[in-house]
Each structure stands twice: as C-alpha cells, then as structure tokens.
Amino acid sequence: RFTPDRTAAHPLSHLAGFRGFLQADAYAGYDGLYRSGVTEVACWAHFRRKVFDLHERSPTPLTTDILKWIGTLYTVEAEVRGQPPDVRCRTRQEKSRLLVDDLRAVLDAALRRLSPRSDMARAIAYGTKRWPALSRFLDDGRLEIDNNIAERALRGVAVGRRNWLFAGSRAGGERAAAIYTVIQTCKANGVDPQTYIADVIAKVAADWPASRWDELMPWNWMPPADQPIAQAA
C-alpha cells in the first residue's frame, strides 16, 4: 500500500478488522491497532540495536553482557530456523525462556543502579517496557524473534527511493506499490518477475479473455517454453 505519510490513520485503515499478530518496531502509529485487538510482537533486533549503538561508542561490562545474552538467543534461533512451529516452540521453551527471564533480572538490576536519564537506562527501558511483546515469540513457534525478514524484503524499496527520490504523484506511488506487490508475489512463487510481467502484458494486450484471468496469477502462470520457471537465487 502507498500512503503519502506515516500517520497512524493508515495502518488503522489498512488493517481494520484484522485480528492476529503484528511484529514491528516501537512506532507509535501502531498503538491503535494493539488497542483494537491486534497482538503486538516486538523485535529483538531493534532492542539489540539500542544497546549496540551505545556499546560501539563506549563499551561497558553491562553492554557486553546484554549483547552476549541476546546473541545466545539468536544462537538458539539459528538451531530451529526452518523447523516446524511445534519444534521451534519446544526448543524455545527448553533453551530460550530461562535466558529471557535471566536477562530481564539483569536489566531490572541495572535500571535500579542507573540514572533514569542516562542513555543506557533509556536503551534498557526500550526493552523492558515491551517485555511481554518481546517474549511472545517464546510461546508460538510461528513467530519470529525479530522482523528482519520484512525489513530485508523492503530494502529494495528503500534503496530505490533514494535513487529516484519521489514517485511523482499519489497515483505514481500507488502504481509503484502495485508493481512491487506483483514482483514480491512472483518471488514468493518462484517465478522470474521480468519474464512474468513481459509475458502477462503481452497476453493482456492481445485481448486475453476475462474469464481466464486466474491463469495469469503468479501461482498459476506457466512461462513460455523457452523461458526459465524459477528466479535465480
């Protein structure tokens, strides 16, 4: 979806009636969704980044310990990546839950020592204020520890935006969103986007019958015999 700004009205409209999990950073524009019944899943990568930025500038035993703790959580995630949800959940219960509980005790102890106005206290508070949402991945193997997968998927859009600067108009932005959707859907179905788009445009231009639109969907589409089926990795 294209929107001209990042105000809360847009996610509220786009996900109106949705009931499920939303994994994101701490952007306040999503708070209305959480109040409406959407379940927040916080991102450990964002929490880690808050601590890492301080560690990079001035490492301390506390920042080192927190980063090691979070690194151990990611080691567990590497072990279960690609496994069925029940296996992921069971492993997290066995290996990650105690780590999360112990880390919370370390963070609480640090907050009692630190000035609330210090950068370190603010970085820790970013996590502790969202602890239920950060812990949610432990109880559901379908959930991820962070939203890096989504952010990587959007990286091409962000890089491109810096190159062409603007969409030209709201209509241009909406068309860009539509073509991004087609490209990502092709990728999700193992279809080469360039081959698909060229073939479908040619068929539509040749008066492809409306009764057969379903055949042109990326999950149904068959490439020309001389073209590759799957996109190269």
N, C-alpha and C positions, 0 to 999 in steps of 0.2 A: 504494500500500500504506500502511496505517496501522500505526504502531508506537508504543508508549507512551513510548519514549525513543530516544536516538540511539546506543546501544551498537553495537559492531562486529558483534554476532551477527546483526543484522537484514539489513544488506546482504550478509553472507556467506550467509545463508539464502535471501534473495530472488534472488540471482544465482548460486546454487550450480550448477556445471556450465557457466556461461557462459564463453565464450572470445571475446573481442573487445576493443573499445576502451571505456574508461570515462573521460570527461572530467569533472573535478571540481576543487574546491579542495584544499588540503593536509590535509583532515580525516583524522586518523589511523585512523578507523574503516574506511577503505577499504584500508588497507595489506595486510590479509589477502587481499583479492581480488587485489592485484597480485602477491603471493607465490604465489597459486594459478594464475596464468597469464593473468589479465586484464591488458591493456596499458594503462598509465596515459597519459593525455593531460592535461597541465597547462593551466592557464588564465592567459593573459597579462593579462587584466583584473584578476585577483587580485594578480598581481605588480605591475602598474602602480599599483594602489591603495595598496600598501605604500609605494611611493616618493612617490606623490602626496600622501598624508597628511602626510609629512614636509615636502614642498615647500610645502604650503599653510600650514604652521606657520612654516617658516623656509627659504625658497628659497635654493638654492646653485647654483653653476655645475654641480655634479655632478648634482643632482636635475633641473635644467633640461635637461641633455644627455640623461639617461636617458629622460625623458619625451618629448623630441623624437624619439629613436631609436625608441621604441615607437610614437609617433604615425606615423612613416613606415611602419612595418609595417602599421598599420591603414589607411593610405592605399592600400597595395597590396591589402589585403583588400577595400576598397571597390571597387577596379577589377574584381575577379574574382567578386564576390558574384553568385550565381545562374548562374555559368558551369559547364560540365561538369567533373567531377573532374580529367580529364586536363589541361584548360586551367588550372585552378586550380593544379595541381601544377607544371606547366611554368613558369607565371608566378612562383610562389613560388621555384622553383629559380633562376630568372634574376634576380629582384629582391630577394627576402627573405633568401635564405640568407646572402649576404655581409653583410647588415645584422645578422643574428643573430650571425654569427661575430665581426664587429667589436664589437658590443655586449658580447659575452662578454669580449673582451680589455679593454674599458674597465672592466667590473665587476671582473675579476680584479686589474687595476692598482689600483683603488680599495680593494679589500679588503687589499692589501698596505700601504696607507697608513693605513687607519682602525683604530681600536681595535676589537677583536672584540666588545667590549661596547657599542659605540655603537649608537644606534637605526638609523643609516644602514647600518652593517655588517650588522645583523640583517635589515634590509629587503632588502639585496642578496643575502645568504645564502639568503633565502627562495627567490629565483630560481635562484641557481647550484646549489643542492642538487637542484633539479628540472630542470636544464637539458635532459637527454635527453627528458623528458616535455614540456617547453615547446617543444622543437624538432621534436617528432613531426609536427606539422601540415605541416611543410615537405615531407615525403615522401609524403603521402597527401592527395589533393585532396578526399576525402570528409570530412576532419576540419576542424573549425573552429579559429580562433585562440583562442577562449575559449568558456566555457559560458554566455554571456549569454542565449542563446536559451532555454535551460532555466530560467534564473533568472527571466526575464521571464514565462515560462509559469506559474511558481509564485507570482508576485507576488500574484495574486488570492487565493490560499490564505492567504498571509502577512497580507495586509491584512484579510481576513475574520476570521482567527484573533484579531486584536487587537480586533475588534468584538464577537464573540460569546464570546471568552475560552476556551471549552472545548467539547468535543464531548458532555460529559455522562457518557460511559462508553466503555469499549473498543468495545462494539457500535455506539455512535453514531459513533465515529471510523471504524470500518470501513465504515459506511454512507455517511459523508461521502466517504471515499476512492472508494467505488463510484460515487457520483453525480458526483464530479469527473472520474472516468475517462470516464463517459458524455458529459459536457459537452465534454471535450477531444477525444474521438473525433468528436463531431459537428462541432466546429470544423475538425478535420483533414480532414473530408469535405465541407466547405462547406454544412453543414446547420445551420439555426437550432435551437439546443438547446431553447428553450422550446416551440417548435412540435412538435419531435420527441418530447419527453418527454410532453407532453399527449396527443399522438395515440397513442403506444405504450401509455401507461397505459390509455387508453380502450379500445384494442383488446384488451389483455390482460384487462381487466375484463369484456369481452364474450365471453370464452372463445375467444380466438384459438387455433387448433389448434397443438399442439406440433410437428407435422410441418412447420409453416411458420415456425418461429422465425427462420430465416435471412433471411426477408423483412423482419424488423423491425430487422436490424442497420443501423447508420447508413450504411454503404456500399451497402446495397441498398434502404433505405427510400425510398418515394415519398411526398411530402407530399400532403395533401388539395388538391384543385384550387384552392381559394380561399386557400391559404397560400403564403408565399414558400419557394423551394427553398434559397437560399443565405442565410447570415447576413450582415447588413450589416457593412461594414468599420468 
